[in-house]
Amino acid sequence: MRVLIVGSGGREHAIAASAARSRKVEKMYCAPGNAGIEEFAECVDIGAMEFDKLTAFAKEKAIDLCIVGMDDPLVGGLVDEMEAAGIRTFGPRKNAAVLEGSKAFSKALMKKYNIPTAEYESFTDSGKAMEYLETVKFPIVLKADGLALGKGVLICQNLEEAKEGVKTIMLDKKFGTAGNAIVIEEFMTGREVSVLSFVDGKTIKTMASAQDHKRAGDGDTGLNTGGMGTFSPSPFYTKEVEEFCEKYIYQATVDAMAAEGRPFKGVIFFGLMLTEDGPKVLEYNARFGDPEAQVVLPRMKNDLIEVAEACIDGTLDQIDLQFEENAAVCVVLASEGYPVKYEKGFPVFGLEEFKKHDGYYCFHAGTKRQNGQVVTNGGRVLGITAKGKTLKEARENAYAATKWVQFENKYMRHDIGKAIDEA
C-alpha cells in the first residue's frame, strides 16, 4: 500500500512510526512532515491546508490510504475532498469533525443526549456574555468556540478577570475567528484523563488511557501549551471509571453523532475530568492527541493500517484492539520561551543515540533539516518517549533519555508523571 500522512508534528511522527510497522505498507509520504518523519516517509512540501495540492498529489502517486493527523484540515473538510477525489481517507468528514471544531456544538450535543459534562452557556454576543458573568459562581472557565491550538481556554478567578477574558477572546480576537462565539462553563475539579478511541460510525474501541500536562511550568504553572508531556496508562482510570464511561459517555457520543446525521469515522479523543460526581467530558478532539499519541501508539499491538481500514469500512467490531502490559512516558523538549516567544534554527545533537536502545523513541515535533543538519523549527521540538514495566520505570527511562539530546535554549518540565508517585 501507498500511504500519505498529513501533518508535521510529533503526533504525525508517532503515526508514521506505527504505520511503518505494518506489513501492508510499501511506500509512505508525509505532507509536509519534519526531519524525524523522514526516517519512515518521503516528506513532501505541501501544507496541511493546501487541499487542492494534497488531492492532486494523492491521485498522482496513486495513494491507497490517506491519514489526516491534524485538526485544522479535518475541520476544514480535507477528508471530504480526498474522498471526492477517490482517495480512501482515515479521519472524520467535515460534518463530524465539528465535534472538535465547535465547542458550542459539542456542548449542545452532550446536553441533548445527556452525556455528563460541565454546566455551561454559549454566546455569540459579548455583551450578553458579560451580563451572564454577573450570575455565575467563580472560578469559571471561558472557551473560544473554535480551534485555538489547545490554547483558547481561560480559567478566571473573579468577575473582573472573566470580563477581561471575554474581551480577549471575543473583542480583541486573540484566538482569531475561534473567538466569534464563546462557551462559559462551570469550573470542574478532579483528575484529568485522556482516552483515545477508534470509531467506525457505529462501533467504538477505546485505546489505553493517558494523561497530558498542558501548563508550561513545573507544578502546573505558567501558560497553557499544546502539551509538555504525557504518560500512559493513567493509574486514576480504574475499571470502575472505565465501566461508567462505556455506559454513559463513549458509545453515547458515537450514537449521538449518528443520530444527528454526522456519523463519525476516525479517532475521538475524550478529555475526561474525574469529579466527585463521577467522570465528565471536558472536551472532545476529532483526532489523535498530541502528545498522547506518542505514548499510546508505541504500546499498541495491532497493525495501525488494519485498524484504520476497519474504521473506514465499518468493520471495527471485528478488531481485537490490544495494548502491551507496560507503561510509557513522554517528556517534551521545547524551546525556551514557548508558548510565547522563542528562537529557532539551533542544531540538535544526540539523536542517533535512540537507534541503540529498544523501547526509547524520539518523536520530532518542531524540526527541519538545514544543510544536512537537524535544527529546531518550533516551540515544541522533540517528544522523548520511553517504555518501562511500570510508570515509575518508564518515567525514569524517559528523563534519562532527555539527557542524550542537546540544543541551545532546550527547556522541559521536570515533573511529567509526578502524579504517578501519588497514585
N, C-alpha and C positions, 0 to 999 in steps of 0.2 A: 504493500500500500504506500501511496504517496500522501504525506500528511503536512498540512500547513497550520502552524500555531500563530495566533495574532496577539501581540503584546511584547513587552520589553523588560519586564521586571523579574523579581525573584520568584513570583508565582509561576510565570511562564517558563522559567528555568527549571523549576520543580516538575512542571507538566512535561517538559521536553525530556528530562532525565527519566521520568516514569514511562513515557511513551516509547523511549529508546529501548526499554527492556522487553517490549512486545515483539514476539516472533513475526507479527504481521507487517511491521514497518520496514520498508526497504529504503525510503528516502524521506527526509524531513526538512521542511523550510520553516523559518520564523520571520515574521514581519512586525516591527523592524528588528527585534532581537537585541542581544547585547553580547559583550565579549565572552561571557561564560556559556551562553546558549550555543555558541559556535562549535563547541565540542560535540554536540549532537545534531545540529541542524545547520543548513546553509542560511545565513541571515540575509534578508532582502531589504533594501532601503525604501520601504513603503510604510507610511504611518498608519496607525490603527484606525484612524477615522477617514482614510482615503479609500472609501468603499469601491469606487469605480476601478481604481488601480488594483485593489485586492481581488475583486471578482475577475478582472481581466487576467491577472497573474494566475489565479486558481484554474481558470479554463486553459490557459496556455500550457501550464505544467501538468494538466490532467490530474488535479488533486482529487484523491478519493475521500479524504476526510479533513475538514477544517475545524479546529478547536479555538474558540474565541475566549481568551483569558480575561480580558479587561471589561470593566463596567460600561465605560462610555460607548464603545461600539455596539455592545449588546442593547443598551437603552436606545441607541440611535437607529437600530434596525439592521445591523450587518447580517444577522442570521437570515432575515427575510430576503435580503439582496442576494446572498450566497445561494439560498435555496432556489430563488427565481432563476439563477444562472445555472441550476442543475448540480450544485455542489452540496454533497451531504455535510451538514454542519452541526457540531455539538455546542448547544447553548440555547437559551430561550429566545423565542421570537420577540419582536418589539412589544407586542401587546401583553406578553408575560413578564418581560424584563422590567416593566413598570413597577413590579413588586419591590425592586430596589430604587428605580428611577424616581418614584414619588412617595415620600413618607406619608403624605396625606392619604394617598390611595391605600397604602398598606395598613395604616391605622384604621381607616374606614372598613377595610376588608375584615380585619380582626374583630372590630366591633360588631359587624353584621353577622359573622359566623361564630361569635362567642369564643374566640381564641384569646387566651389570657394575655393581657398586656397592660401597660400603664394607662391610667385615665388621661384624656387629652382633649384639646380643641385645636382646630386648624383655621388659619386666617389668610386671606389674600389682601386684606386692608390693614395697614399698620396702625391706624387709629383705633380700630376695633380690637386689635391685639393688645394695644396699650391699656384700653379700658378693661379688658378681661383680666389683665395682670393685677388690677386693683382687688380682684375677688379670690385670688389663689393663695395657697399656703407655700411658704418657702422652706428650703430651696426649690427651684423649679428648673426644668430643662427646656431650652429652646433649640429647635432643629430646623435648619434650612430644608425646604421640601425636596429639592433636587440633589444631584450628585455634587459632592464637595470634597472629594478625595479623602473621605473619612474625617474631615476637619470642621464640618458645618454644624457642630454641636456645642452649645454653650450651657454651662451649669451656673445658674445665677442665685446668689445667696439672699438677695433682697430686692425690693421693688425698683430701686434706683439702678442696680446692675441689670435687672431684667429689661427695663425700658431702654437702657443703653444698648442692650443686646438686640432688641427688636430693630433699633435704629441701624446698628451694624449690619444686620442681615438683610432687612427689607429696604432701607433708605440708602445707606452707603453702599449696598450691594457688594460687601466684602467677598462673598462667595458667588458673585455673578448672578446669572439668571436662576441659580439654585434657590436664591432668596426671594423669588417672586411670590412665594407662599411660605408660611411658617407653621410648624407644629409646636404647640406649647403643651408639655406633658408633665405629669407628676414625677418627682424625683424618687426613684426606687433605690433601695439599698440591699446589698447581698453580694454573693459571689457571682462573677460573670463566667459563663461557659460558652464556648463556640462549638456548634455541631454542624458539620458539613454533611450534605446528603446528595445522593444521585436520585434523579426523578425522571420518569418516562411519560409523564402526563397523567398517570393514574397510580402507579406504584412508586413507593419511596423506600430507599435503603440508606440508612444513616452510616456515616463513617465514624472513625474513632474520635472521641471528644478532644478539645484543645482549649487553651486559654491564652489570649493575647494580652500584651502590655502596651497600651496606647500612649501614655504620657512620656514625654521626652526624658525626664529625670528620674533618678533613683527615688524609691519610696512613692512612686506615682505622683511626682511633682512636675511642674512645667506644663508646656503646651501639649495639646493633642497632636499626635503624629499619625502616619499611616500604619504604625506598629513598630515597636522597638525590640520585639522578641516574643516567643511563644513556647508553650510546652504541650505535650500530648502523651498520655491521656490526662484529663483533669481528675484528681482524686475526689473532687466535690461532686462529680457527675456519677452519682450512685445508681444502683439498679432501680431503686425506688423513684429517683428523679427521671430516669430513662423511661420507665413504665408510664409515669404521668404524662411525659412529653409525647410519647407514642399515642396515648389515648386522646389527648386534648389539643396537641399542637401540630405534630408532623403531618399525619395523614389528613387532619382537618384543613391544613393550609393547602395541600395538593388538591383536595376535593373542592375547596372554596374557589381556587383558581379555575378548575374545570367547570364548575357551576357558573362562573362569570363569563364563560366562553373564552378563557385565556389559558388553555392547557399549558402547563409548564414542563418543558423538557430541558434537562441540563443539571446544574448544581444549584441547590438552595442552601444558603448559609443561614443558620439560625443563630442569632446572637441572643443568648438567654440570660436572664437575671434570676438567681435562686433567692427569692424573697421569703420572708416569714410566712407569707400567704401561699407559697408554692412557686414553681417556675413560671416566669412570664417572658414574653418576647420583647426584647429591647429593639431589635432591628432585623430585617431580612436583607441579605445580599443575593444577587442573582448569578453568582459565580464563586469559584474557589476564593477563600480568604487569602490575604497576603499580610502576614507571613504564616497563617495556619497551614496552607498547602505544603509549606516547607517541612512541617513535622508530621503531617498526616499521610501524604503520598509516599514518603520513604518507608512507612510502616505497612502499606497496603500490599497484600499478597497477590491480588488479582491483576490481570492484564488490563491496563487503563483503556486501551483501544477497544477491547471486547466490551467493557462496561459502557463506554461512550456510545458504541454502536447499539447496544441493548436499549439505552435511553432513547436514541433516535427511532428505533424500530418498535418501541413499546413492549419489549420482552425482558424488562428488568426483573420481573418476577422469577425468571429462570436463572438469575445470577446469585451465587452464594458468596456474598461480599465478606472477605476475611482480612483481618489485620494481625500483625505479629504481636506476640505476648511480650512486649517490651515497652520502651518509652523513648521519646525524642525531645530534645530541647534546641531551640533556635535563638541565637543571640545576634541581633542586627548591629553591624559595624556601620556607623553613619559618619557624615562629615560634620565636624564641629560647627555649631550654629544652626543645624537643622532643627525645626522645620522653618525657620525664618530666613536667615541669610547665611550662605556658606560658599566656599570656593570649590572649584572643580579642576580637573586636569592633573592631579597628582599621581605619579606612578604607584602601582600596587605590587608589593613583593610578597613572596612566600606561598603563592597559590599552588605550586607544584607539590607541596607537602601533602595535600589531600589525596593525591593519587596513591600515596604509600600506605594509606590506612583505610581499612574497611569500616563502614558504619559512620564515617565522617563525610560531610558534604559542605561545599562552599557555593551557595546559590548567589549568583550575581543579580543585583537589583539596579544599581546605577553605575555601570561601567561601559567603557568603549575601548576599542583598540586604536592606538595612535602611534604611528611609526613603529609598528611591531610590538609595542608595549601596552599592557592593560593599564588604563588610567581611570581615576574616579570621574563619574559623569552624573552625579545626582546626590540628593540628601541622604537617602539610604543607599549604601554602596554594596554591601555583601550581607548575606544571611548565613551565619556559621551554625550548621546543624550537626548534632551528634546523637547517636543512639546509645542506650545503656540498658542493662537488665531492669533497672529501676529508674524512676525520675531523678533521684538524687545522683545516681551514677551518670545518667545522661547529661545532667546539668554540669557536673564536674568535667566531663569529657568536652562539652561544648565550650566552656570557659578556657580549658587548656588549649583548645584548637584556635581560639581567638588570638592567642599569642603567636601563632605561626604566621599571621598576616600583618604586614605593616604598610601604612601610607600616612602621609602628612595630614594632620588635623583629624586623625582617627578618633572616633568617640563612640562609647557604648554605655548602656546601663549595666550595673554590676549585680542587680538583684532579680534578673529574669528567673522565674520559677521559684522565688523565695517562699512563695505561698506553699510550696511542696513541703517545706520543713514544718509548716504549721498544721498540715493535714493529719 
